[in-house]
Amino acid sequence: MSKKTGEAATNKAQDLVRAQLADAKTEAFVDDGMLFLTATIEHDGEKLVASHAYTLDSMRPEELDAAARDVADRVLQQLQGRDR
């Protein structure tokens, strides 16, 4: 995987979360065949954190794109479920 391809996937995952939760602090990276995403928000003075990973079968751009969407969706579901 090129560094540029991995960065595109991690940036996309973070952008998808921040599009729904603008104040979220995010971190994403690809390591050992997995895409990791963590997001942190503050709600009513409480720090909420969600972290998910996706096991990659390949490093093809289309799989990295799907992985970015998957981890972002799961992180958002977890944080938005708590934020009610």
Secondary structure as a PSIPRED ss2 file (coil, helix, strand):
# PSIPRED VFORMAT (PSIPRED V4.0)

   1 M C   1.000  0.000  0.000
   2 S C   1.000  0.000  0.000
   3 K H   0.000  1.000  0.000
   4 K H   0.000  1.000  0.000
   5 T H   0.000  1.000  0.000
   6 G H   0.000  1.000  0.000
   7 E H   0.000  1.000  0.000
   8 A H   0.000  1.000  0.000
   9 A H   0.000  1.000  0.000
  10 T H   0.000  1.000  0.000
  11 N H   0.000  1.000  0.000
  12 K H   0.000  1.000  0.000
  13 A H   0.000  1.000  0.000
  14 Q H   0.000  1.000  0.000
  15 D H   0.000  1.000  0.000
  16 L H   0.000  1.000  0.000
  17 V H   0.000  1.000  0.000
  18 R H   0.000  1.000  0.000
  19 A H   0.000  1.000  0.000
  20 Q H   0.000  1.000  0.000
  21 L C   1.000  0.000  0.000
  22 A C   1.000  0.000  0.000
  23 D C   1.000  0.000  0.000
  24 A C   1.000  0.000  0.000
  25 K E   0.000  0.000  1.000
  26 T E   0.000  0.000  1.000
  27 E E   0.000  0.000  1.000
  28 A E   0.000  0.000  1.000
  29 F E   0.000  0.000  1.000
  30 V E   0.000  0.000  1.000
  31 D E   0.000  0.000  1.000
  32 D C   1.000  0.000  0.000
  33 G C   1.000  0.000  0.000
  34 M E   0.000  0.000  1.000
  35 L E   0.000  0.000  1.000
  36 F E   0.000  0.000  1.000
  37 L E   0.000  0.000  1.000
  38 T E   0.000  0.000  1.000
  39 A E   0.000  0.000  1.000
  40 T E   0.000  0.000  1.000
  41 I E   0.000  0.000  1.000
  42 E E   0.000  0.000  1.000
  43 H E   0.000  0.000  1.000
  44 D C   1.000  0.000  0.000
  45 G C   1.000  0.000  0.000
  46 E E   0.000  0.000  1.000
  47 K E   0.000  0.000  1.000
  48 L E   0.000  0.000  1.000
  49 V E   0.000  0.000  1.000
  50 A E   0.000  0.000  1.000
  51 S E   0.000  0.000  1.000
  52 H E   0.000  0.000  1.000
  53 A E   0.000  0.000  1.000
  54 Y E   0.000  0.000  1.000
  55 T E   0.000  0.000  1.000
  56 L C   1.000  0.000  0.000
  57 D C   1.000  0.000  0.000
  58 S C   1.000  0.000  0.000
  59 M C   1.000  0.000  0.000
  60 R C   1.000  0.000  0.000
  61 P H   0.000  1.000  0.000
  62 E H   0.000  1.000  0.000
  63 E H   0.000  1.000  0.000
  64 L H   0.000  1.000  0.000
  65 D H   0.000  1.000  0.000
  66 A H   0.000  1.000  0.000
  67 A H   0.000  1.000  0.000
  68 A H   0.000  1.000  0.000
  69 R H   0.000  1.000  0.000
  70 D H   0.000  1.000  0.000
  71 V H   0.000  1.000  0.000
  72 A H   0.000  1.000  0.000
  73 D H   0.000  1.000  0.000
  74 R H   0.000  1.000  0.000
  75 V H   0.000  1.000  0.000
  76 L H   0.000  1.000  0.000
  77 Q H   0.000  1.000  0.000
  78 Q H   0.000  1.000  0.000
  79 L H   0.000  1.000  0.000
  80 Q H   0.000  1.000  0.000
  81 G H   0.000  1.000  0.000
  82 R H   0.000  1.000  0.000
  83 D C   1.000  0.000  0.000
  84 R C   1.000  0.000  0.000
